Amino acid sequence: MIWAGDLGSERLFLFFAFLCGFGGGACHPLFAALTPDCFGENHDATNYGLVCSGKLISGLFGGGLGSTVVVARGYDGAWALAGGVSILAAAFALPPRRPGRAARPVPAV
């Protein structure tokens, strides 16, 4: 996508955006199937609703905020920011554990 943006090719940029959206959208049904197995059927609607709310907010504001970053920092800055946010999200995803389960034992070194 950086390459398409640097070239100024709207069609190529939209093609790569489609590929990114297609790859990211594939995780949504997978999350719906795994949520009841991990968190129980009592918490299924709450957890699934949280994910859908996040997609709603990103759909409403993501395009405008993304274009603002591209104008201010260029495509390289936008991708660096997106990578940093992704790493931060991955770090936040590590500590939570399945409800009702004990924490994993830390192996001795």
N, CA, C and O of each residue as an XYZ file, in Angstrom:
436
protein
N       0.824     -1.190      0.000
C       0.000      0.000      0.000
C       0.868      1.254      0.000
O       0.504      2.264     -0.602
N       2.003      1.192      0.667
C       2.899      2.358      0.658
C       3.345      2.649     -0.770
O       3.359      3.801     -1.203
N       3.703      1.610     -1.484
C       4.153      1.765     -2.867
C       3.063      2.389     -3.730
O       3.338      3.294     -4.517
N       1.820      1.910     -3.586
C       0.710      2.458     -4.369
C       0.451      3.911     -3.995
O       0.142      4.730     -4.861
N       0.574      4.233     -2.726
C       0.386      5.622     -2.303
C       1.480      6.527     -2.824
O       1.209      7.652     -3.244
N       2.716      6.047     -2.803
C       3.826      6.839     -3.328
C       3.690      7.069     -4.833
O       4.067      8.125     -5.341
N       3.147      6.070     -5.545
C       2.916      6.221     -6.976
C       1.740      7.147     -7.276
O       1.636      7.695     -8.374
N       0.861      7.318     -6.299
C      -0.341      8.125     -6.511
C      -1.415      7.371     -7.275
O      -2.309      7.989     -7.853
N      -1.341      6.038     -7.286
C      -2.302      5.207     -8.009
C      -3.470      4.847     -7.089
O      -3.342      4.020     -6.186
N      -4.595      5.482     -7.340
C      -5.771      5.226     -6.511
C      -6.282      3.800     -6.683
O      -6.665      3.154     -5.707
N      -6.288      3.309     -7.918
C      -6.790      1.954     -8.172
C      -5.911      0.905     -7.497
O      -6.425     -0.037     -6.894
N      -4.610      1.055     -7.591
C      -3.702      0.104     -6.957
C      -3.824      0.176     -5.433
O      -3.789     -0.849     -4.752
N      -3.966      1.388     -4.907
C      -4.139      1.559     -3.473
C      -5.424      0.879     -2.996
O      -5.424      0.197     -1.971
N      -6.515      1.065     -3.737
C      -7.784      0.433     -3.362
C      -7.699     -1.087     -3.467
O      -8.309     -1.796     -2.667
N      -6.948     -1.596     -4.448
C      -6.763     -3.040     -4.564
C      -6.063     -3.596     -3.322
O      -6.490     -4.601     -2.753
N      -4.986     -2.931     -2.913
C      -4.266     -3.388     -1.712
C      -5.118     -3.198     -0.457
O      -5.052     -4.017      0.460
N      -5.914     -2.133     -0.403
C      -6.815     -1.934      0.737
C      -7.841     -3.056      0.805
O      -8.194     -3.520      1.889
N      -8.323     -3.495     -0.376
C      -9.256     -4.621     -0.422
C      -8.596     -5.882      0.132
O      -9.205     -6.609      0.917
N      -7.358     -6.141     -0.273
C      -6.661     -7.324      0.224
C      -6.483     -7.272      1.743
O      -6.668     -8.276      2.431
N      -6.126     -6.104      2.254
C      -5.965     -5.965      3.711
C      -7.296     -6.177      4.429
O      -7.355     -6.874      5.442
N      -8.348     -5.583      3.911
C      -9.670     -5.746      4.519
C     -10.163     -7.171      4.454
O     -10.777     -7.665      5.400
N      -9.897     -7.839      3.337
C     -10.300     -9.231      3.182
C      -9.578    -10.116      4.193
O     -10.189    -10.990      4.808
N      -8.283     -9.888      4.362
C      -7.512    -10.677      5.327
C      -7.940    -10.406      6.760
O      -8.044    -11.337      7.559
N      -8.189     -9.145      7.096
C      -8.619     -8.803      8.449
C     -10.043     -9.237      8.731
O     -10.361     -9.624      9.855
N     -10.907     -9.178      7.725
C     -12.297     -9.573      7.894
C     -12.465    -11.063      8.094
O     -13.472    -11.507      8.645
N     -11.494    -11.837      7.657
C     -11.577    -13.288      7.814
C     -11.502    -13.697      9.282
O     -11.969    -14.777      9.645
N     -10.929    -12.860     10.118
C     -10.809    -13.184     11.545
C     -12.127    -12.980     12.290
O     -12.320    -13.549     13.364
N     -13.024    -12.186     11.741
C     -14.272    -11.872     12.440
C     -15.146    -13.117     12.660
O     -15.581    -13.336     13.791
N     -15.424    -13.938     11.645
C     -16.210    -15.146     11.912
C     -15.477    -16.150     12.797
O     -16.105    -16.893     13.551
N     -14.161    -16.169     12.705
C     -13.389    -17.064     13.556
C     -13.551    -16.678     15.028
O     -13.692    -17.545     15.890
N     -13.532    -15.368     15.310
C     -13.731    -14.908     16.677
C     -15.112    -15.302     17.185
O     -15.264    -15.703     18.339
N     -16.124    -15.186     16.316
C     -17.494    -15.546     16.720
C     -17.590    -17.022     17.080
O     -18.331    -17.393     17.991
N     -16.852    -17.860     16.376
C     -16.902    -19.296     16.654
C     -16.114    -19.668     17.906
O     -16.494    -20.598     18.617
N     -15.021    -18.957     18.186
C     -14.168    -19.313     19.317
C     -14.604    -18.693     20.643
O     -14.262    -19.215     21.704
N     -15.347    -17.598     20.603
C     -15.735    -16.900     21.835
C     -16.498    -17.791     22.809
O     -16.137    -17.823     23.986
N     -17.539    -18.520     22.383
C     -18.240    -19.361     23.370
C     -17.358    -20.476     23.930
O     -17.518    -20.872     25.085
N     -16.427    -20.984     23.118
C     -15.551    -22.055     23.609
C     -14.595    -21.552     24.687
O     -14.307    -22.267     25.646
N     -14.107    -20.333     24.533
C     -13.122    -19.798     25.479
C     -13.759    -19.151     26.700
O     -13.266    -19.315     27.816
N     -14.847    -18.421     26.501
C     -15.407    -17.627     27.589
C     -16.758    -18.135     28.084
O     -17.320    -17.575     29.025
N     -17.277    -19.172     27.472
C     -18.565    -19.713     27.890
C     -19.704    -19.030     27.154
O     -19.575    -17.897     26.691
N     -20.807    -19.730     27.054
C     -21.949    -19.202     26.306
C     -22.622    -18.042     27.025
O     -23.313    -17.245     26.389
N     -22.435    -17.930     28.346
C     -23.051    -16.818     29.082
C     -22.425    -15.479     28.714
O     -23.083    -14.445     28.824
N     -21.171    -15.477     28.281
C     -20.471    -14.234     27.969
C     -20.321    -14.013     26.464
O     -19.642    -13.078     26.041
N     -20.939    -14.852     25.671
C     -20.760    -14.789     24.221
C     -21.237    -13.463     23.633
O     -20.495    -12.821     22.890
N     -22.433    -13.050     23.944
C     -22.984    -11.826     23.357
C     -22.203    -10.591     23.794
O     -22.000     -9.677     22.994
N     -21.769    -10.552     25.034
C     -21.004     -9.402     25.523
C     -19.671     -9.273     24.802
O     -19.318     -8.188     24.340
N     -18.937    -10.362     24.702
C     -17.629    -10.324     24.043
C     -17.755    -10.056     22.548
O     -16.980     -9.279     21.989
N     -18.714    -10.686     21.906
C     -18.907    -10.481     20.478
C     -19.368     -9.048     20.195
O     -18.949     -8.440     19.210
N     -20.225     -8.518     21.057
C     -20.669     -7.131     20.910
C     -19.524     -6.138     21.064
O     -19.503     -5.105     20.395
N     -18.584     -6.440     21.931
C     -17.415     -5.574     22.103
C     -16.592     -5.498     20.818
O     -16.134     -4.423     20.431
N     -16.409     -6.637     20.162
C     -15.663     -6.655     18.901
C     -16.422     -5.888     17.821
O     -15.821     -5.110     17.081
N     -17.713     -6.093     17.724
C     -18.504     -5.382     16.713
C     -18.498     -3.883     16.970
O     -18.479     -3.102     16.019
N     -18.514     -3.463     18.222
C     -18.458     -2.034     18.546
C     -17.124     -1.435     18.113
O     -17.074     -0.311     17.613
N     -16.058     -2.181     18.304
C     -14.751     -1.701     17.868
C     -14.683     -1.524     16.362
O     -14.083     -0.565     15.877
N     -15.291     -2.440     15.615
C     -15.316     -2.320     14.161
C     -16.186     -1.127     13.735
O     -15.884     -0.467     12.741
N     -17.243     -0.856     14.467
C     -18.103      0.282     14.147
C     -17.332      1.591     14.311
O     -17.383      2.461     13.443
N     -16.633      1.721     15.407
C     -15.880      2.960     15.675
C     -14.778      3.141     14.648
O     -14.570      4.248     14.152
N     -14.067      2.064     14.320
C     -13.000      2.197     13.330
C     -13.563      2.502     11.952
O     -12.932      3.217     11.174
N     -14.730      1.977     11.639
C     -15.356      2.279     10.358
C     -15.789      3.722     10.248
O     -15.705      4.319      9.175
N     -16.252      4.289     11.349
C     -16.707      5.684     11.326
C     -15.558      6.686     11.290
O     -15.621      7.684     10.572
N     -14.518      6.421     12.060
C     -13.463      7.418     12.221
C     -12.125      7.036     11.602
O     -11.268      7.899     11.406
N     -11.933      5.763     11.293
C     -10.634      5.295     10.821
C     -10.163      5.939      9.533
O      -8.992      6.300      9.417
N     -11.044      6.090      8.573
C     -10.651      6.687      7.296
C     -10.196      8.122      7.436
O      -9.173      8.512      6.874
N     -10.951      8.913      8.185
C     -10.582     10.318      8.387
C      -9.304     10.477      9.190
O      -8.447     11.291      8.847
N      -9.174      9.705     10.250
C      -7.954      9.783     11.056
C      -6.742      9.287     10.269
O      -5.655      9.857     10.362
N      -6.938      8.225      9.497
C      -5.848      7.707      8.683
C      -5.381      8.716      7.643
O      -4.180      8.893      7.442
N      -6.318      9.373      6.988
C      -5.927     10.373      5.981
C      -5.241     11.560      6.630
O      -4.358     12.166      6.024
N      -5.627     11.907      7.848
C      -4.968     13.002      8.566
C      -3.507     12.652      8.859
O      -2.620     13.494      8.716
N      -3.265     11.415      9.267
C      -1.896     10.989      9.544
C      -1.079     10.956      8.258
O       0.086     11.353      8.258
N      -1.673     10.488      7.163
C      -0.957     10.445      5.888
C      -0.570     11.844      5.434
O       0.542     12.055      4.950
N      -1.484     12.803      5.586
C      -1.177     14.182      5.195
C      -0.077     14.760      6.079
O       0.810     15.459      5.588
N      -0.128     14.472      7.379
C       0.839     15.053      8.313
C       2.202     14.358      8.268
O       3.229     15.029      8.362
N       2.233     13.032      8.128
C       3.484     12.273      8.251
C       3.852     11.452      7.019
O       4.932     10.862      6.979
N       2.990     11.403      6.026
C       3.261     10.601      4.840
C       2.881      9.149      5.081
O       2.498      8.762      6.186
N       2.994      8.358      4.028
C       2.604      6.947      4.132
C       3.522      6.164      5.063
O       3.062      5.287      5.794
N       4.805      6.473      5.041
C       5.724      5.758      5.928
C       5.383      6.019      7.393
O       5.417      5.100      8.211
N       5.056      7.257      7.725
C       4.670      7.582      9.096
C       3.364      6.917      9.495
O       3.202      6.483     10.635
N       2.432      6.841      8.547
C       1.145      6.189      8.844
C       1.335      4.708      9.116
O       0.726      4.160     10.035
N       2.183      4.054      8.316
C       2.423      2.630      8.532
C       3.223      2.387      9.801
O       3.004      1.389     10.488
N       4.129      3.268     10.115
C       4.882      3.127     11.368
C       3.940      3.261     12.562
O       4.046      2.503     13.526
N       3.024      4.220     12.500
C       2.042      4.393     13.576
C       1.137      3.167     13.679
O       0.861      2.696     14.782
N       0.672      2.646     12.540
C      -0.187      1.462     12.550
C       0.556      0.253     13.123
O      -0.019     -0.532     13.877
N       1.820      0.106     12.769
C       2.615     -0.995     13.318
C       2.802     -0.872     14.818
O       2.719     -1.861     15.547
N       3.056      0.356     15.280
C       3.212      0.589     16.716
C       1.935      0.290     17.489
O       1.975     -0.320     18.558
N       0.801      0.724     16.945
C      -0.481      0.448     17.594
C      -0.764     -1.055     17.614
O      -1.309     -1.568     18.591
N      -0.396     -1.764     16.540
C      -0.599     -3.210     16.486
C       0.245     -3.941     17.525
O      -0.223     -4.884     18.164
N       1.483     -3.503     17.690
C       2.348     -4.112     18.699
C       1.801     -3.846     20.100
O       1.832     -4.728     20.959
N       1.304     -2.642     20.329
C       0.697     -2.302     21.619
C      -0.545     -3.166     21.875
O      -0.746     -3.647     22.990
N      -1.374     -3.362     20.845
C      -2.560     -4.212     20.995
C      -2.169     -5.648     21.305
O      -2.814     -6.309     22.118
N      -1.110     -6.133     20.656
C      -0.646     -7.493     20.934
C      -0.158     -7.612     22.373
O      -0.379     -8.637     23.018
N       0.497     -6.582     22.878
C       0.970     -6.608     24.269
C      -0.209     -6.635     25.244
O      -0.148     -7.306     26.274
N      -1.283     -5.904     24.918
C      -2.471     -5.924     25.778
C      -3.194     -7.265     25.713
O      -3.897     -7.629     26.656
N      -3.036     -7.997     24.629
C      -3.722     -9.280     24.473
C      -3.031    -10.411     25.228
O      -3.636    -11.464     25.432
N      -1.801    -10.226     25.641
C      -1.067    -11.302     26.319
C      -1.562    -11.598     27.739
O      -1.743    -12.773     28.062
N      -1.792    -10.602     28.609
C      -2.129    -10.915     30.011
C      -3.475    -11.596     30.261
O      -3.538    -12.445     31.151
N      -4.564    -11.283     29.535
C      -5.847    -11.895     29.897
C      -5.828    -13.412     29.755
O      -5.218    -13.953     28.833
N      -6.498    -14.083     30.671
C      -6.605    -15.543     30.654
C      -8.075    -15.930     30.614
O      -8.956    -15.127     30.921
N      -8.313    -17.150     30.238
C      -9.670    -17.667     30.186
C     -10.280    -17.637     31.580
O      -9.635    -18.054     32.542
N     -11.516    -17.150     31.708
C     -12.156    -17.104     33.029
C     -12.273    -18.496     33.649
O     -12.581    -19.472     32.966
N     -12.021    -18.565     34.950
C     -12.142    -19.815     35.679
C     -10.917    -20.695     35.606
O     -10.923    -21.797     36.153
N      -9.882    -20.250     34.955
C      -8.656    -21.025     34.845
C      -7.555    -20.323     35.641
O      -7.492    -19.096     35.711
N      -6.706    -21.131     36.226
C      -5.559    -20.584     36.949
C      -4.521    -20.070     35.955
O      -4.463    -20.512     34.808
N      -3.723    -19.149     36.409
C      -2.651    -18.625     35.564
C      -1.668    -19.737     35.233
O      -1.460    -20.654     36.028
N      -1.071    -19.647     34.063
C      -0.077    -20.651     33.666
C       1.131    -20.562     34.576
O       1.574    -19.464     34.915
N       1.673    -21.715     34.979
C       2.883    -21.674     35.804
C       4.068    -21.160     34.993
O       4.199    -21.449     33.803
N       4.904    -20.413     35.643
C       6.108    -19.886     34.991
C       7.191    -20.947     35.082
O       7.522    -21.400     36.177
N       7.755    -21.357     33.927
C       8.775    -22.399     33.986
C      10.051    -21.894     34.658
O      10.441    -20.738     34.492
N      10.695    -22.782     35.420
C      11.941    -22.417     36.092
C      13.076    -22.404     35.080
O      13.148    -23.251     34.190
N      13.955    -21.429     35.235
C      15.084    -21.312     34.299
C      16.283    -22.046     34.818
O      17.328    -22.059     34.168
